[in-house]
Amino acid sequence: YNLIIFIMATDKNTIDSYNQYTKKWAEKLRSGKNTAHEYLEKPAMYKKLPDLSGKSVLCVGCGTGEECEYLMKQGVEKVVGIDISSGLIDYAKKSYPKIEFHVMDMEKLEFPDNSFDYIYSSLTLHYVDNWVNPLTEIRRVLKNKGIFLFSTHHPVKWGAEKVEENDKKTFLMGYSKNKKDKTCRIYGNYLDTRKIKDVWFDEFEVSYYHKSMSSIIADILKSKFEIVDFIEPKAIDSAKKTEKVFWEIHQKIPLFMIFELRK
């Protein structure tokens, strides 16, 4: 099997942020201190991986290459990592010289049809508003009956309104209604696709898109993929000791979701 991982961001400022933040991004990922990755998303994604011995894999949105290295250790024949950020790819090449990396847009994959047995993408698709183009391209380069496994933002969490006051952060999704004057206050916006500008780790400016579940499913169906599995992972139990609040929240509120699609 060949394995491919990639990241895509059509927003130029987000690409620039990744280029400028590359070293710190790699250090954070490799430190094991990125709570959401370490205790929720990565364990759930890795648990879904099949036996990839002898397979070719494409990693879409590979970033600085850590997951490509993980995939190589699964006995794959070949792993190819792609990302739209030249800074991330340069760092990946230096870190893992035995792995093939390319700067590439996931909406314009520079591979022949039916190139890969398996395609993997971690937290990438939310950087674009319309998923039909990247999904169609991914399906094109995937072999018949091949699997595309990807994680993305869960709209229940990321569609909520974020309120920050001093040391308190609150995520709200819902509404309050005044029966007397027939007014209401709405918190969050689940149903509309919209671009969100955010700052991660107090300094890393990014933009991504919130999409409702119906919009996501519609894009998947338009791309002619078959949905094999859908997961809303909880934080793993080992988070209880070191990140108790994170564990408590994400036993009940989703943060990310995982789709397994088949060509």
N, C-alpha and C positions, 0 to 999 in steps of 0.2 A: 504494500500500500504506500501511497505518497500522502503526506499530510500537509495542509496549508492553513496558516492562521493570518488574518489581516485586520487592520484598523482603518476606518475611513472617516474623514471629516471634510465636508464641503465648505465649511466655514473657515476662511483664511486665517482669522485670528486664533482659532482653536489649533490649527496646524502650526502656526507660529509659536503658540504657547508650548506645544509638545516639543518643538525644535529647541526652544530656549530652556525648557525644563527637563530635558532628557536625562542628564546626570542625576538630578534629585529624584526623578521618577524611578529610574533604575535602582537607586539606593533604597528607596522606600519599598519597592516591590521585593527586593532581595533581602531586606531586613527582617521580613516576616512580621512587620508591625502594621501592615495595612489590614485593619480588622475585617472589613467587609470582604476582602479577597480571602484572607487566611481562614476565617471561621465560617464562611458561608458559600461564596461563589465557586472558588477553586475546588473544595471538597465535593460539591455537588456535580460540577462539570467532570471532574476526574472519575467519579463514581460511574458516570454514564459511558465512559470510553469502553469500546469492545476490545477484543484481541486484535491488535493492529500489526501483528507480526508479518513482515514482508509486504506491507501495504505502502502506498504512496499517499501522503497527506499534505493538504494545503492549510496553512494557518492564516486566516484573514484578520488583520489588525494585530499583528504579532508584537507590536511595540518594541521593546528592547530584547526580545528573544527568549525570555525565561521559559515560556510554555513550549516553544519549539524544542528546547533542550529536554524538557520533561517528556515530550512526545517521542523524541529520539530514543530515550531510555525504555520506551515500550516496545522496542524491537522493530520499528518501522524500517522499510527499505529506504525511504526518502521523505524528508520533511522540507517544505518550502514555506518560508515566512514572507508575508507582504504587509506593507504599511504605507500610508500616504505621507507620513512624516519622514523626511530624509534624515533628520537628526536621530530619530529612534532607530532607523535602519543602520546608519553608520555605527551607532553604539552596539547594536546587535551583532554586526559583522565582526567588530573588534572583540566582543565578548565570546562569540561562538563561531570561530573561523571555519569550522567543518560543516556548518549548516548554510544552505543557500537562502539568501535574503534579497528582496527586490523592493524598491520604492514603486508603489503601484496603487492605482485607484480601483477600489472594488467594483465600481460601476463600469470599468473597462479593463477586464482581466486579459493580460497578454499571454494566454495559454491556449493551446488547441482544444477543441471539443473533447470531452471524455478523457481528461488528463489525470484525474485523481480518483482514488478509491474512497477517500474520506476527507471531509472538510470541517474545520473547527474554527470557531470565532468566539472570542471572549469579550463581551461588553463593547461592541463595535457598531452595531446597526443603528443605535439611537443617535448617531452623529448625522444621519440623513433623515429627511422627512418622508420621502417616498421610497419604500423598500423594494418596489417591483424591479427596478433596474439592477441593483446588486444581487437580488435573489435570482433573477433570470440569468445573470452572468455566472453565478455560483452553480446553478443547475446545469448550465451549458458545459462547464469544465469538469463536472462530476460524472463519473462513469454510471452506466445504467444500474439502478438499484443501490447506488451509493448513498451514503448518509451525510447530512449536514447538521452538525450540532452547534448551537449557538446560545449564548446568554445575552440578556438585555435588561434594561430598567423595567421594573414592574410598575404599571401605570397607577395602581392604587397608592403607592408611596410617592412616586415622582410627579403625580398629578396634584398632590396636595399643596396647600399654601403653607409656606414656611414663615414662621414668626419668631424673630430673635429679640430677646430682651435681656440685657446684661449677661448673666451666665445661663440663661434659660433658652432652650430651643424647642419650639412646638410645631408639629406638622398637623394641619387641619384639613379634613375633607368632609364637607357637609354644609349645613345651613342653619340659621336661626330665623324664626318667623314671628313677626309681631301680629297677633290676631286683631288688635284694635285698629291700627292704622294701615294694616295690610302691606307692610314693608318687610323686606328680608335682607339678611346679610349672608352671602354665599362665600364659602371657603374652598379654595381650590378650583380646578377646572379639569374634569375627567374627560369630557366628550370631545373637546376641540383639539386637533393637532396644532401644536404651537412650539415655537422656538424658545428655549429657556437659556438665559445667560447666568452663569454661576461662577463661583470662586471656590476651588478645592484647596485644602491644606493652607488656607489663609493667603495664598499668593498665586495660585495657578488658575488663570481665567480660561474658561471653556464655555462652549455653547453646544447644546444637544436638543433633541426634539422629544416632546411628550406625545405619545400616540395612545388612543384608546385601544382596548382589546379588539373591538370590532374592526378598527382600521388595520391593525396588525394582521388579523386573520384574513381580511380581504386581500391584503398585499400578498400573503402567502399563497392563497388560492389562485390569484391572478398569475403568479409565477409558476403554477402547475406543480408545486410540490405537494407531497402527501404528508400529513402530520402523523408521526408515529408515536410521539410521546410529548407530554407537557408537564413541567415540574415547577412548583413554587417552593423552593427549598427553605428550610428553617436553618438557623445558626446551629452549628454542631455543638455537642455537649461540652467539649473541651473549652469552649468560650466562657463557660460558667465561672471558672476560676479567675481568669485574667480580664475578661470583658463582660462582667455580669449584667450590666444594664443593656448592652448590645444584645446579649443572649436573651434577656427577658423580652425586649421589644420584638425581636425577630423569631420568637416562638409564636407570635400572634399576628404580626404585621409583615407582609412580604416586602423585600427590598429589590430582589432580582427575580427573573424567571428564565426558564430554559426550554427551548424547543428542540426536538429531534425530528428532522424532516428527511424524507426519502424521495429520490428521483424515480 
